């Protein structure tokens, strides 16, 4: 945050950011959050963004564990950090739960 010549904070860069409609303030003073609360909010946003990456039927490649390198089909989300995948392994169709970070979408 830059200070103006009169010692006040310059909020113009934030107010002109795409998607910002207004700043929250109380009695003319900008509201603030402590670092712990901000980190928690960032983690929640990151989780929400990850969830939107996969759709039912997407081909994925497993990156870790005993199924590493095997292609699977995305089935559904199972909580905030896990998903169910369909795997064809040794001529059998399996459904297994994986962490979202343990597979990636195949082009």
N, C-alpha and C positions, 0 to 999 in steps of 0.2 A: 504494500500500500504506500503510495507516495503522499508526501505532505505538500499542500499548496503553499504559496508565498506567505499567506496569513497564518500558517501553522495548522490549518484544518486538513483532515484527510481527504484525498481526492477519490471519490467513489465512481467517477465517470467510467473508468474501464469496466467495472462490474455492471453498472446500470446499462451499458451498451452491449453487454454479452447476449448473444442469441439465446432466447428462452427465459431471460430474467425479466419479470414484469415489474417488480419493485423490491426494495430492501425492507426487511423487518426492522422496526425500530420502536423504542419505548422512550417517550418523552424527548424525542429528537435525537436520541443516541442509538447508534446501530447495535442490534442484538449480537451477542457473541456466544460461541460454544467452546468448551474446553477441548483439549487435544484428544482425550479419551472418547468423548462423544463423537467428534469428527471422524476418528478412526473407525468407530463402530458404524457410522453412517456410510462411509466409503466401502466397508466390507459388505454391507447389505446391498449397496448399489452394484458392486462387483458380482455378487451372487445372482442378482436379478438379471444382469446382462448375460451371464453364462447360460442361464436357463433358456434364453430365447435363441440360442445358437442351433439347437437340434429340433428336428421335426420327426414325427412318427414315420418310419420307413427309410430314414436316412441311412446310407452305408457309412460305417465307421470302422476305423482300425484300432485295435486294442494296443496300447503302448506299454503296459506293465503286466507283470505277473505271469502265470503259466500259459495264458492265452495270448501273450505278446506276439504281435505280427499277424494275428488272425483277423479277418474281416467279419463284421457282425452287422446286424440291423438294429437301429434304435427303436425301442418299443415305447417307453414312457419314463417320465421322471418319477423318482422315488425319494421324496423329500427335497431339500434344497441343494444337496451336494451329491446325490446319487441318481443312477438311472438303471433301468432294466434293458438288457440287450438280448436279442435272439442270436444264437450262435449255432452254426452247423459244425459239429466236431465229431470226428470219427464216425461219420454216417448217422449221427444222432442230432436231433434238434433240441437245443437246450435254451433255457432262459436263465440269465444270471444277472446279479446286481453288481454295478461298478461305480467307482467314484467318477465324477464328471471329468476330473483332470487325467484320468487313466485311459482315455480314448479320444480320437479326433475324427472329424468328418473326412471322408474320402471323396475326392473330386470326381 
